[in-house]
Amino acid sequence: MSVHRDGGAEILGLAHSDHDLIVFLETAGLSSPAELLDDPDWVEWRGGRPHEWGSAP
């Protein structure tokens, strides 16, 4: 997971669940991050569908 701000990107780590993603977003300083998970202006899901955390094929 990376956060883009101030013209740059900061890698926070690898998320394995929605909970992990929420913790990373809180660490980045966002309040109420659970409400942002389905907002494409805030979260870009890559490598699969949103909220699906199974292993890649």
N, C-alpha and C positions, 0 to 999 in steps of 0.2 A: 504494500500500500504506500502510495506517495501523496503528499499534500503539495499543491501548487499555490504559492503565494509570493508576493513581492517580486514577481518576475522570475522566480526560480522554483525548483522542485526539491522537496525533502523526503527521502525514503524513511518511512516509519517502521516498516516490518512487513511480515507476511500474515495475512488474516486467514483463519481457518473456519470462521463462523461469523454470523452477524454480530455476536457479542464482541469478538475480537475487533471487528470494524468499528463498533461503537466506542470501544475503549481507545482506539487510535484517534478517532475524531475528537473525543473528549481531551486527549493529550494535546491535540493540535489547537485546543482552545475553543472549540465549538460547543455552544450550549444546546441541549436537546438534540443530540446527534441521531437518535433513533428515528426522529421525524424526518431526517434528511435522506435516509437510505433509498427511498424511491423517487427522489427528486434528481433528475438528470443534470440539473444545473450544479448540483453539489457532488454527486457520486456517479462515476463512470464505471460500469461493470465490464470487465474484460475476461475473455476465456471461457465464458459460460453465461447462463441466465442468472438474473438477480436471485439471491437467496439460495442458490443451489451450490452446496459446498462439497459434493462428492469428488472423487478423484477424476482427473482428466483421462480421456481415452488414450 
